[in-house]
Amino acid sequence: MLAAERRNLILEKLQEEKKVVVSELSILFDVSEETIRRDLDRLDKDGLATKSYGGAVLNESSGIDMPFNVRRKRNMEGKQVIAGLVNGLVQEGEHIIVDPSTTAVSIVKALKNRKRLTVITNSIEVLVELSDVSGWDIISTGGTMRENYLALVGPKALEGVSSFHADKVILSCKGIDMEKGITDANEMFSQVKQTMLKCAKQRILAVDYTKFDNVAFSRICELSAIDMVVTDIRPSEEWLSYFAEKGIECLYGRTDEDNSLCE
């Protein structure tokens, strides 16, 4: 097993259990404890975990974003709910822009039953996911790939996005807050998403319930820049009132009495 693969598996375990123990990981991966300590050193250096005595704990700061392969396993059920809702919004023959989020991958999977769609994206994973779809136009923005994120960013990506005028843009984010607006963990991602928002008639924010009331490092835009929010679980009455006041339509999948965001 490659070291990078092992570290991703350690991150997945941290996501589930919030902490890991060196001796247990050594047995699990059949490597020395010293090898595990080096892995934890790297995760600590990257800001993804915090070393503790005999192990490490997950860094849950909203300014830190996990690698794509780890993020895509978070709340998979919620992403599928969102994808189903977005599927009902997209019409045959439309031009859509999607970002490099794990939610976007779920959405394009759900859209595969459609015909004659044009998809513009800076997501390597979306490009791969749609590589076997016939009758669609799949357009890459171009740009520089960010390590571990499978996303194209930078001046070329901004230029690529700016050359199109789409029917819909479908974005995700790290945090959505009434005062701070829509935020992401990385400035380069935010810049591309800001440009995407300028290039579509309808602007859809697709986020699961965990993103509400979070504020990440880099601001994308004010909530007023969004036409619609699509989420998996019914937001609180405070959020629904806020959306109504701002003229933002909100679609959600279900009501969950056990969730703190639901009434």
HELIX and SHEET records of a PDB file:
HELIX    1   1 ALA A    3  GLU A   17  1                                  15    
HELIX    2   2 VAL A   22  PHE A   29  1                                   8    
HELIX    3   3 GLU A   33  LYS A   45  1                                  13    
HELIX    4   4 PHE A   68  ARG A   71  1                                   4    
HELIX    5   5 MET A   76  ASN A   87  1                                  12    
HELIX    6   6 THR A  102  ALA A  110  1                                   9    
HELIX    7   7 LEU A  111  ASN A  113  5                                   3    
HELIX    8   8 ILE A  124  GLU A  129  1                                   6    
HELIX    9   9 PRO A  155  SER A  162  1                                   8    
HELIX   10  10 GLU A  187  LEU A  197  1                                  11    
HELIX   11  11 TYR A  209  LYS A  211  5                                   3    
HELIX   12  12 LEU A  223  ALA A  225  5                                   3    
HELIX   13  13 GLU A  237  LYS A  246  1                                  10    
SHEET    1   A 3 LYS A  19  VAL A  21  0                                        
SHEET    2   A 3 GLY A  55  LEU A  58 -1                                        
SHEET    3   A 3 ALA A  49  SER A  52 -1                                        
SHEET    1   B 7 ASP A 137  SER A 140  0                                        
SHEET    2   B 7 THR A 118  THR A 121  1                                        
SHEET    3   B 7 HIS A  95  VAL A  98  1                                        
SHEET    4   B 7 ALA A 166  LEU A 171  1                                        
SHEET    5   B 7 ALA A 200  ALA A 206  1                                        
SHEET    6   B 7 MET A 228  ILE A 233  1                                        
SHEET    7   B 7 GLU A 249  ARG A 254  1                                        
SHEET    1   C 2 THR A 144  ARG A 146  0                                        
SHEET    2   C 2 ALA A 151  VAL A 153 -1                                        
SHEET    1   D 3 GLY A 175  ASP A 177  0                                        
SHEET    2   D 3 GLY A 181  ASP A 184 -1                                        
SHEET    3   D 3 SER A 218  CYS A 221 -1                                        
END                                                                             
